[in-house]
Amino acid sequence: MKILILHNQSSGYGDGAIYDFMRSISKPQNDITLRCFDKDHPRPDKLADAQEYDVVVASGGDGTIARVGYELRNTGIPLLPFPSGTSNALATNLFSPDEPHAIAKLLDDMRTLDFDMGEITFAGQTHGFFLVAGCGYDATIMKAAEENKQLLGPMAYFQAAFLNPNPQKSHFTLEVDGEPREADGLSVMVANFSKMQYDIALTHDNQPRDGMLDLIILKTDNAFGLIPTFMATILDRNGGYPDRGDTVEILSCKSLKVSAEPPLQLQYDGEPGNAATPFEARLLPLAARFVVSEACVEHYEE
């Protein structure tokens, strides 16, 4: 097997787990290529020859894996996410192990499933996402958490939320699958995989292979208005699925256009967009092929 590993050295805590993984897959029959990059040395051409490999391993956080996955979209090249970031929500959604030797076993089994992904366009840029993209309060949290992620890990996002109890409220003008809609609130998000940190789900159903994105509009005036919604997401973990309340509207769509007045900051899979609304998003059906666990196949396979 020819294996290409892309490792983001800026991700996570620098614990070297990717090298334990490499030791586990180092076998005479395997040909392994490792290519490293970091925030100061990006990887514009590191996937140019990806078609020559049997599988690509993306080592980093959710943002890193989304960037690699977007470059490999619709190629059929299997992608194995290696969770080495401070936030690894995609691995949670895929029921992937987090121990390097257990992840290596996934390559031995080579089970694959195709999944939807999202595409967001803003300010002349286009990026892919597997989890959530959007504008407003979620982007504020992602940007505020950036400097503390390596110190606090996933708790950096909760700290950022508590430190921003009164985020900007805006008037949203949306086009949902071509249909106009308006709303007032703190945030507009589109989700593919819906589970975030600590197994908290943004929506009741996590259906990343159904050919639809979940559109989530936070309509409250401030962060305190989201407390009942937050409690409902926690109760979801017990199978109760309580209603999210009037502060959240959830729809489904394949394409979305959003403008906001005043404009709001953007994020995609935890990456601050460093830009503001307007933005567009669309679904890329079954565009990514992941190497997955048996538990993932049992959960998602039709």
Contacts in CASP RR format, 6 or more apart in sequence:
PFRMAT RR
TARGET T0000
AUTHOR 0000-0000-0000
METHOD contacts of the structure
MODEL  1
MKILILHNQSSGYGDGAIYDFMRSISKPQNDITLRCFDKDHPRPDKLADA
QEYDVVVASGGDGTIARVGYELRNTGIPLLPFPSGTSNALATNLFSPDEP
HAIAKLLDDMRTLDFDMGEITFAGQTHGFFLVAGCGYDATIMKAAEENKQ
LLGPMAYFQAAFLNPNPQKSHFTLEVDGEPREADGLSVMVANFSKMQYDI
ALTHDNQPRDGMLDLIILKTDNAFGLIPTFMATILDRNGGYPDRGDTVEI
LSCKSLKVSAEPPLQLQYDGEPGNAATPFEARLLPLAARFVVSEACVEHY
EE
1 29 0 8 1.000
1 30 0 8 1.000
1 31 0 8 1.000
1 54 0 8 1.000
1 55 0 8 1.000
1 107 0 8 1.000
2 30 0 8 1.000
2 31 0 8 1.000
2 33 0 8 1.000
2 52 0 8 1.000
2 53 0 8 1.000
2 54 0 8 1.000
2 55 0 8 1.000
3 25 0 8 1.000
3 30 0 8 1.000
3 31 0 8 1.000
3 32 0 8 1.000
3 33 0 8 1.000
3 53 0 8 1.000
3 54 0 8 1.000
3 55 0 8 1.000
3 56 0 8 1.000
3 57 0 8 1.000
3 107 0 8 1.000
4 33 0 8 1.000
4 35 0 8 1.000
4 47 0 8 1.000
4 50 0 8 1.000
4 53 0 8 1.000
4 55 0 8 1.000
4 56 0 8 1.000
4 57 0 8 1.000
5 18 0 8 1.000
5 22 0 8 1.000
5 32 0 8 1.000
5 33 0 8 1.000
5 34 0 8 1.000
5 35 0 8 1.000
5 56 0 8 1.000
5 57 0 8 1.000
5 59 0 8 1.000
5 82 0 8 1.000
6 35 0 8 1.000
6 36 0 8 1.000
6 37 0 8 1.000
6 43 0 8 1.000
6 46 0 8 1.000
6 47 0 8 1.000
6 56 0 8 1.000
6 57 0 8 1.000
6 58 0 8 1.000
6 59 0 8 1.000
6 64 0 8 1.000
6 68 0 8 1.000
7 18 0 8 1.000
7 34 0 8 1.000
7 35 0 8 1.000
7 36 0 8 1.000
7 37 0 8 1.000
7 59 0 8 1.000
7 60 0 8 1.000
7 82 0 8 1.000
7 84 0 8 1.000
8 36 0 8 1.000
8 37 0 8 1.000
8 38 0 8 1.000
8 59 0 8 1.000
8 60 0 8 1.000
8 61 0 8 1.000
8 64 0 8 1.000
8 84 0 8 1.000
8 85 0 8 1.000
9 36 0 8 1.000
9 37 0 8 1.000
9 38 0 8 1.000
10 38 0 8 1.000
10 39 0 8 1.000
11 59 0 8 1.000
11 60 0 8 1.000
11 61 0 8 1.000
11 64 0 8 1.000
11 84 0 8 1.000
11 85 0 8 1.000
11 86 0 8 1.000
12 60 0 8 1.000
12 61 0 8 1.000
12 84 0 8 1.000
12 85 0 8 1.000
12 86 0 8 1.000
12 149 0 8 1.000
12 150 0 8 1.000
13 85 0 8 1.000
13 86 0 8 1.000
13 150 0 8 1.000
14 84 0 8 1.000
15 84 0 8 1.000
16 84 0 8 1.000
17 82 0 8 1.000
17 84 0 8 1.000
17 100 0 8 1.000
18 59 0 8 1.000
18 82 0 8 1.000
18 84 0 8 1.000
18 100 0 8 1.000
20 100 0 8 1.000
20 101 0 8 1.000
21 57 0 8 1.000
21 59 0 8 1.000
21 82 0 8 1.000
21 100 0 8 1.000
21 101 0 8 1.000
21 103 0 8 1.000
21 104 0 8 1.000
22 32 0 8 1.000
22 34 0 8 1.000
24 100 0 8 1.000
24 101 0 8 1.000
24 104 0 8 1.000
24 105 0 8 1.000
25 32 0 8 1.000
25 104 0 8 1.000
25 107 0 8 1.000
26 32 0 8 1.000
33 53 0 8 1.000
35 43 0 8 1.000
35 46 0 8 1.000
37 43 0 8 1.000
37 46 0 8 1.000
47 56 0 8 1.000
47 68 0 8 1.000
47 71 0 8 1.000
47 72 0 8 1.000
50 56 0 8 1.000
50 71 0 8 1.000
50 72 0 8 1.000
50 75 0 8 1.000
50 77 0 8 1.000
51 75 0 8 1.000
51 77 0 8 1.000
53 77 0 8 1.000
54 78 0 8 1.000
55 77 0 8 1.000
55 78 0 8 1.000
55 79 0 8 1.000
55 80 0 8 1.000
55 107 0 8 1.000
55 110 0 8 1.000
55 291 0 8 1.000
56 68 0 8 1.000
56 72 0 8 1.000
56 77 0 8 1.000
56 78 0 8 1.000
56 79 0 8 1.000
56 80 0 8 1.000
57 79 0 8 1.000
57 80 0 8 1.000
57 82 0 8 1.000
58 64 0 8 1.000
58 65 0 8 1.000
58 68 0 8 1.000
58 69 0 8 1.000
58 79 0 8 1.000
58 80 0 8 1.000
58 81 0 8 1.000
58 82 0 8 1.000
59 82 0 8 1.000
59 84 0 8 1.000
60 82 0 8 1.000
60 83 0 8 1.000
60 84 0 8 1.000
60 85 0 8 1.000
61 83 0 8 1.000
61 84 0 8 1.000
61 85 0 8 1.000
61 86 0 8 1.000
61 87 0 8 1.000
61 88 0 8 1.000
61 90 0 8 1.000
62 85 0 8 1.000
62 87 0 8 1.000
62 88 0 8 1.000
62 89 0 8 1.000
62 90 0 8 1.000
62 130 0 8 1.000
62 131 0 8 1.000
62 269 0 8 1.000
62 270 0 8 1.000
63 129 0 8 1.000
63 268 0 8 1.000
63 269 0 8 1.000
63 270 0 8 1.000
63 271 0 8 1.000
64 85 0 8 1.000
65 79 0 8 1.000
65 81 0 8 1.000
65 90 0 8 1.000
65 130 0 8 1.000
66 90 0 8 1.000
66 117 0 8 1.000
66 127 0 8 1.000
66 128 0 8 1.000
66 129 0 8 1.000
66 130 0 8 1.000
66 131 0 8 1.000
66 268 0 8 1.000
66 269 0 8 1.000
66 271 0 8 1.000
67 127 0 8 1.000
67 128 0 8 1.000
68 79 0 8 1.000
69 79 0 8 1.000
69 117 0 8 1.000
69 128 0 8 1.000
69 130 0 8 1.000
69 288 0 8 1.000
70 117 0 8 1.000
70 119 0 8 1.000
70 127 0 8 1.000
70 128 0 8 1.000
70 129 0 8 1.000
72 79 0 8 1.000
72 288 0 8 1.000
73 117 0 8 1.000
73 128 0 8 1.000
73 284 0 8 1.000
73 287 0 8 1.000
73 288 0 8 1.000
74 284 0 8 1.000
74 287 0 8 1.000
76 114 0 8 1.000
76 289 0 8 1.000
77 289 0 8 1.000
78 110 0 8 1.000
78 112 0 8 1.000
78 289 0 8 1.000
78 290 0 8 1.000
78 291 0 8 1.000
79 288 0 8 1.000
79 289 0 8 1.000
79 290 0 8 1.000
79 291 0 8 1.000
80 103 0 8 1.000
80 106 0 8 1.000
80 107 0 8 1.000
80 290 0 8 1.000
80 291 0 8 1.000
81 90 0 8 1.000
81 91 0 8 1.000
81 94 0 8 1.000
81 96 0 8 1.000
81 290 0 8 1.000
82 103 0 8 1.000
83 90 0 8 1.000
83 91 0 8 1.000
83 96 0 8 1.000
83 98 0 8 1.000
86 149 0 8 1.000
86 150 0 8 1.000
86 153 0 8 1.000
86 154 0 8 1.000
86 156 0 8 1.000
87 149 0 8 1.000
87 153 0 8 1.000
87 154 0 8 1.000
87 157 0 8 1.000
87 197 0 8 1.000
87 270 0 8 1.000
88 98 0 8 1.000
89 131 0 8 1.000
89 193 0 8 1.000
89 195 0 8 1.000
89 196 0 8 1.000
89 197 0 8 1.000
90 130 0 8 1.000
90 131 0 8 1.000
90 193 0 8 1.000
90 269 0 8 1.000
91 98 0 8 1.000
92 195 0 8 1.000
92 199 0 8 1.000
93 131 0 8 1.000
93 193 0 8 1.000
93 194 0 8 1.000
93 195 0 8 1.000
93 206 0 8 1.000
93 208 0 8 1.000
94 290 0 8 1.000
94 292 0 8 1.000
94 293 0 8 1.000
94 296 0 8 1.000
95 292 0 8 1.000
95 293 0 8 1.000
95 295 0 8 1.000
95 296 0 8 1.000
95 299 0 8 1.000
96 103 0 8 1.000
96 106 0 8 1.000
96 292 0 8 1.000
96 293 0 8 1.000
96 296 0 8 1.000
97 103 0 8 1.000
97 105 0 8 1.000
97 106 0 8 1.000
97 293 0 8 1.000
106 291 0 8 1.000
106 292 0 8 1.000
106 293 0 8 1.000
107 291 0 8 1.000
109 294 0 8 1.000
110 291 0 8 1.000
111 291 0 8 1.000
111 292 0 8 1.000
111 293 0 8 1.000
111 294 0 8 1.000
111 296 0 8 1.000
111 297 0 8 1.000
112 289 0 8 1.000
112 290 0 8 1.000
112 291 0 8 1.000
112 292 0 8 1.000
113 209 0 8 1.000
113 289 0 8 1.000
113 290 0 8 1.000
113 292 0 8 1.000
113 296 0 8 1.000
113 297 0 8 1.000
113 300 0 8 1.000
113 301 0 8 1.000
114 209 0 8 1.000
114 286 0 8 1.000
114 287 0 8 1.000
114 288 0 8 1.000
114 289 0 8 1.000
114 290 0 8 1.000
115 130 0 8 1.000
115 192 0 8 1.000
115 208 0 8 1.000
115 209 0 8 1.000
115 286 0 8 1.000
115 287 0 8 1.000
115 288 0 8 1.000
115 289 0 8 1.000
115 290 0 8 1.000
115 300 0 8 1.000
116 192 0 8 1.000
116 208 0 8 1.000
116 209 0 8 1.000
116 210 0 8 1.000
116 211 0 8 1.000
116 212 0 8 1.000
116 213 0 8 1.000
116 283 0 8 1.000
116 284 0 8 1.000
116 285 0 8 1.000
116 286 0 8 1.000
116 287 0 8 1.000
116 288 0 8 1.000
117 128 0 8 1.000
117 129 0 8 1.000
117 130 0 8 1.000
117 192 0 8 1.000
117 283 0 8 1.000
117 284 0 8 1.000
117 287 0 8 1.000
117 288 0 8 1.000
118 128 0 8 1.000
118 129 0 8 1.000
118 130 0 8 1.000
118 133 0 8 1.000
118 190 0 8 1.000
118 192 0 8 1.000
118 213 0 8 1.000
118 281 0 8 1.000
118 282 0 8 1.000
118 283 0 8 1.000
118 284 0 8 1.000
118 287 0 8 1.000
119 126 0 8 1.000
119 127 0 8 1.000
119 128 0 8 1.000
119 129 0 8 1.000
119 281 0 8 1.000
119 282 0 8 1.000
119 283 0 8 1.000
119 284 0 8 1.000
120 126 0 8 1.000
120 127 0 8 1.000
120 128 0 8 1.000
120 129 0 8 1.000
120 133 0 8 1.000
120 134 0 8 1.000
120 190 0 8 1.000
120 266 0 8 1.000
120 268 0 8 1.000
120 279 0 8 1.000
120 280 0 8 1.000
120 281 0 8 1.000
121 279 0 8 1.000
121 280 0 8 1.000
121 281 0 8 1.000
122 266 0 8 1.000
122 273 0 8 1.000
122 275 0 8 1.000
122 277 0 8 1.000
122 278 0 8 1.000
122 279 0 8 1.000
122 280 0 8 1.000
123 275 0 8 1.000
125 275 0 8 1.000
127 133 0 8 1.000
127 268 0 8 1.000
127 271 0 8 1.000
128 268 0 8 1.000
128 269 0 8 1.000
128 284 0 8 1.000
129 192 0 8 1.000
129 268 0 8 1.000
129 269 0 8 1.000
130 192 0 8 1.000
130 193 0 8 1.000
130 208 0 8 1.000
130 269 0 8 1.000
130 288 0 8 1.000
131 191 0 8 1.000
131 192 0 8 1.000
131 193 0 8 1.000
131 196 0 8 1.000
131 269 0 8 1.000
131 270 0 8 1.000
132 138 0 8 1.000
132 189 0 8 1.000
132 190 0 8 1.000
132 191 0 8 1.000
132 192 0 8 1.000
132 194 0 8 1.000
132 196 0 8 1.000
132 202 0 8 1.000
132 268 0 8 1.000
132 269 0 8 1.000
132 270 0 8 1.000
133 189 0 8 1.000
133 190 0 8 1.000
133 266 0 8 1.000
133 267 0 8 1.000
133 268 0 8 1.000
133 269 0 8 1.000
133 279 0 8 1.000
133 281 0 8 1.000
134 187 0 8 1.000
134 188 0 8 1.000
134 189 0 8 1.000
134 190 0 8 1.000
134 258 0 8 1.000
134 266 0 8 1.000
134 267 0 8 1.000
134 268 0 8 1.000
134 279 0 8 1.000
134 281 0 8 1.000
135 187 0 8 1.000
135 188 0 8 1.000
135 189 0 8 1.000
135 258 0 8 1.000
135 260 0 8 1.000
135 264 0 8 1.000
135 265 0 8 1.000
135 266 0 8 1.000
135 267 0 8 1.000
135 276 0 8 1.000
135 277 0 8 1.000
135 279 0 8 1.000
136 167 0 8 1.000
136 168 0 8 1.000
136 170 0 8 1.000
136 186 0 8 1.000
136 187 0 8 1.000
136 188 0 8 1.000
136 260 0 8 1.000
136 264 0 8 1.000
136 265 0 8 1.000
136 266 0 8 1.000
137 164 0 8 1.000
137 167 0 8 1.000
137 186 0 8 1.000
137 187 0 8 1.000
137 218 0 8 1.000
137 223 0 8 1.000
138 187 0 8 1.000
138 189 0 8 1.000
138 267 0 8 1.000
139 187 0 8 1.000
139 264 0 8 1.000
139 265 0 8 1.000
139 266 0 8 1.000
139 267 0 8 1.000
139 272 0 8 1.000
139 273 0 8 1.000
140 160 0 8 1.000
140 164 0 8 1.000
140 167 0 8 1.000
140 168 0 8 1.000
140 265 0 8 1.000
141 157 0 8 1.000
141 160 0 8 1.000
141 161 0 8 1.000
141 164 0 8 1.000
142 157 0 8 1.000
142 160 0 8 1.000
142 267 0 8 1.000
142 270 0 8 1.000
142 271 0 8 1.000
142 272 0 8 1.000
143 265 0 8 1.000
143 267 0 8 1.000
143 272 0 8 1.000
144 160 0 8 1.000
144 163 0 8 1.000
144 164 0 8 1.000
145 156 0 8 1.000
145 157 0 8 1.000
145 159 0 8 1.000
145 160 0 8 1.000
146 272 0 8 1.000
148 156 0 8 1.000
148 159 0 8 1.000
148 160 0 8 1.000
149 156 0 8 1.000
152 159 0 8 1.000
154 197 0 8 1.000
154 198 0 8 1.000
157 197 0 8 1.000
161 223 0 8 1.000
164 223 0 8 1.000
165 222 0 8 1.000
165 223 0 8 1.000
165 224 0 8 1.000
166 222 0 8 1.000
166 223 0 8 1.000
167 186 0 8 1.000
167 187 0 8 1.000
167 222 0 8 1.000
167 223 0 8 1.000
168 186 0 8 1.000
168 262 0 8 1.000
168 264 0 8 1.000
169 184 0 8 1.000
169 185 0 8 1.000
169 186 0 8 1.000
169 221 0 8 1.000
169 222 0 8 1.000
170 184 0 8 1.000
170 185 0 8 1.000
170 186 0 8 1.000
170 260 0 8 1.000
170 261 0 8 1.000
170 262 0 8 1.000
170 263 0 8 1.000
170 264 0 8 1.000
171 182 0 8 1.000
171 183 0 8 1.000
171 184 0 8 1.000
171 185 0 8 1.000
171 260 0 8 1.000
171 261 0 8 1.000
172 182 0 8 1.000
172 183 0 8 1.000
172 184 0 8 1.000
172 185 0 8 1.000
172 188 0 8 1.000
172 217 0 8 1.000
172 258 0 8 1.000
172 259 0 8 1.000
172 260 0 8 1.000
173 180 0 8 1.000
173 182 0 8 1.000
173 258 0 8 1.000
173 259 0 8 1.000
173 260 0 8 1.000
173 261 0 8 1.000
174 180 0 8 1.000
174 181 0 8 1.000
174 182 0 8 1.000
174 183 0 8 1.000
174 188 0 8 1.000
174 256 0 8 1.000
174 257 0 8 1.000
174 258 0 8 1.000
175 181 0 8 1.000
175 255 0 8 1.000
175 256 0 8 1.000
175 257 0 8 1.000
176 215 0 8 1.000
176 251 0 8 1.000
176 253 0 8 1.000
176 255 0 8 1.000
176 256 0 8 1.000
177 253 0 8 1.000
177 254 0 8 1.000
177 255 0 8 1.000
177 256 0 8 1.000
178 255 0 8 1.000
178 257 0 8 1.000
183 217 0 8 1.000
183 219 0 8 1.000
183 249 0 8 1.000
184 219 0 8 1.000
185 217 0 8 1.000
185 218 0 8 1.000
185 219 0 8 1.000
185 220 0 8 1.000
185 221 0 8 1.000
186 218 0 8 1.000
186 219 0 8 1.000
186 220 0 8 1.000
186 221 0 8 1.000
186 222 0 8 1.000
186 223 0 8 1.000
186 226 0 8 1.000
187 216 0 8 1.000
187 217 0 8 1.000
187 218 0 8 1.000
187 264 0 8 1.000
188 215 0 8 1.000
188 216 0 8 1.000
188 217 0 8 1.000
188 218 0 8 1.000
188 258 0 8 1.000
188 260 0 8 1.000
189 202 0 8 1.000
189 215 0 8 1.000
189 216 0 8 1.000
189 217 0 8 1.000
189 218 0 8 1.000
190 213 0 8 1.000
190 214 0 8 1.000
190 215 0 8 1.000
190 216 0 8 1.000
190 253 0 8 1.000
190 256 0 8 1.000
190 281 0 8 1.000
191 202 0 8 1.000
191 203 0 8 1.000
191 213 0 8 1.000
191 214 0 8 1.000
191 216 0 8 1.000
192 208 0 8 1.000
192 213 0 8 1.000
192 214 0 8 1.000
192 283 0 8 1.000
193 206 0 8 1.000
193 208 0 8 1.000
194 201 0 8 1.000
194 202 0 8 1.000
194 203 0 8 1.000
194 205 0 8 1.000
194 206 0 8 1.000
194 208 0 8 1.000
194 214 0 8 1.000
195 201 0 8 1.000
195 202 0 8 1.000
195 206 0 8 1.000
196 202 0 8 1.000
199 237 0 8 1.000
200 233 0 8 1.000
200 234 0 8 1.000
200 236 0 8 1.000
200 237 0 8 1.000
201 233 0 8 1.000
201 236 0 8 1.000
201 237 0 8 1.000
202 214 0 8 1.000
202 216 0 8 1.000
202 233 0 8 1.000
203 214 0 8 1.000
203 216 0 8 1.000
203 250 0 8 1.000
204 236 0 8 1.000
204 241 0 8 1.000
208 300 0 8 1.000
209 286 0 8 1.000
209 300 0 8 1.000
209 302 0 8 1.000
211 254 0 8 1.000
211 283 0 8 1.000
211 285 0 8 1.000
211 286 0 8 1.000
212 252 0 8 1.000
212 253 0 8 1.000
212 254 0 8 1.000
212 283 0 8 1.000
213 252 0 8 1.000
213 253 0 8 1.000
213 254 0 8 1.000
213 256 0 8 1.000
213 281 0 8 1.000
213 283 0 8 1.000
214 250 0 8 1.000
214 251 0 8 1.000
214 252 0 8 1.000
215 250 0 8 1.000
215 251 0 8 1.000
215 252 0 8 1.000
215 253 0 8 1.000
215 256 0 8 1.000
216 248 0 8 1.000
216 249 0 8 1.000
216 250 0 8 1.000
217 248 0 8 1.000
217 249 0 8 1.000
217 250 0 8 1.000
217 251 0 8 1.000
218 226 0 8 1.000
218 247 0 8 1.000
218 248 0 8 1.000
219 246 0 8 1.000
219 247 0 8 1.000
219 248 0 8 1.000
219 249 0 8 1.000
220 226 0 8 1.000
220 247 0 8 1.000
225 247 0 8 1.000
226 247 0 8 1.000
226 248 0 8 1.000
228 245 0 8 1.000
228 247 0 8 1.000
229 244 0 8 1.000
229 245 0 8 1.000
229 247 0 8 1.000
229 248 0 8 1.000
232 242 0 8 1.000
232 243 0 8 1.000
232 244 0 8 1.000
232 245 0 8 1.000
233 244 0 8 1.000
235 241 0 8 1.000
235 242 0 8 1.000
236 242 0 8 1.000
244 250 0 8 1.000
253 283 0 8 1.000
254 282 0 8 1.000
254 283 0 8 1.000
255 280 0 8 1.000
255 281 0 8 1.000
255 282 0 8 1.000
255 283 0 8 1.000
256 280 0 8 1.000
256 281 0 8 1.000
256 282 0 8 1.000
257 278 0 8 1.000
257 279 0 8 1.000
257 280 0 8 1.000
258 277 0 8 1.000
258 278 0 8 1.000
258 279 0 8 1.000
258 280 0 8 1.000
258 281 0 8 1.000
259 277 0 8 1.000
259 278 0 8 1.000
260 276 0 8 1.000
260 277 0 8 1.000
260 278 0 8 1.000
263 276 0 8 1.000
263 277 0 8 1.000
263 278 0 8 1.000
264 276 0 8 1.000
264 277 0 8 1.000
265 272 0 8 1.000
265 273 0 8 1.000
265 275 0 8 1.000
265 276 0 8 1.000
266 272 0 8 1.000
266 273 0 8 1.000
266 275 0 8 1.000
266 276 0 8 1.000
266 277 0 8 1.000
266 279 0 8 1.000
267 273 0 8 1.000
290 296 0 8 1.000
END
